[in-house]
């Protein structure tokens, strides 16, 4: 291959990689689930909610904590995937086939196929109730419900699972030592996993870095740049708390021989308001957690023990719920207020629905590189003409290394700046940061704020490509 051909080929490869990365992030925008809780007396009517989600947001799946008939009817013909829940107190009854068949007839068949019901959850965090009857009935109830779905020819489309809190683990730190609580491992989880495997259903967990962080670990919980936490057993470094929580669950599953099961994040989130003096709770931090969460779980990066995976994820919650008991934060996990205006912007509004999005204080003020919203803000427009994003002169190497770690940690293709890659030489932090920062800028849509990187980036109209290294 002559030099000219090599350059053309390298350019084509670069463009293909960029296109794939762009497609990846479009997927992030087009696939996001939320928990639709209703413990409030000021929420809008469900038909209005359904219309709003379809017309104004990119949300394409919801999880209900019951099988509210009004909501199921409201979501008919919307295409939105709906997960419904059997309340904990009905689990013992569900072990009887006649009850399960009637439940399916009343709560599922009455609404399908107009309403796109795709999953039924049997209870919620059942082991946390410590109710022996509920716990003993859990797997038999799931099996009976599945039998009822088979009888109704709905089992290929509708899967049965049950979500758990991380209280199911007796050990979770370091992640490689994760194991289920003694007794539950063999009596509950082994039969549960056998059922999930045989029906091709996922294991569902509710990881919440919010409930595990402290002032010292806030950056770690929010996916911000941080020194990381080393697992001495595996020599793997964790750069965010969610990965550590997921890998602890994976380690526990692996001990029982079920590492092949899909894991779905049934709940996770961050409140926008908390008790007086509570560190780390604000609209900005909630936006940062949920925005970074969306990018991370859909990036394909996976976790240290589960590389190259994506995770179906449901953010908690759709609305602030004013009747929930407990601390102030419990009533302020919502992405939206009851009037359906966003509490903060994480890029889930469709372009036509963004006019009502309030402009919150910029996340650029947080430590590390800027974390822009996934989509453009209503006042931002793509830069005219072709531009490239490069480091400003005088920026220290630590800041540039954080930018590299951030971009590559999202799962974008940093292969060209790894040893043997087309852009590895010159082997300097600045040169590698230039490639990574520009890759992020181009993939995210070439908006000016995508080149901010905590004020360490600047735009240029001079193509920085050289030799076989194409930007």
Order of alpha helices (4+ residues) and beta strands (2+ residues): alpha-beta-alpha-beta-alpha-beta-alpha-alpha-beta-alpha-beta-beta-beta-alpha-beta-alpha-beta-beta-alpha-beta-alpha-beta-beta-alpha-alpha-beta
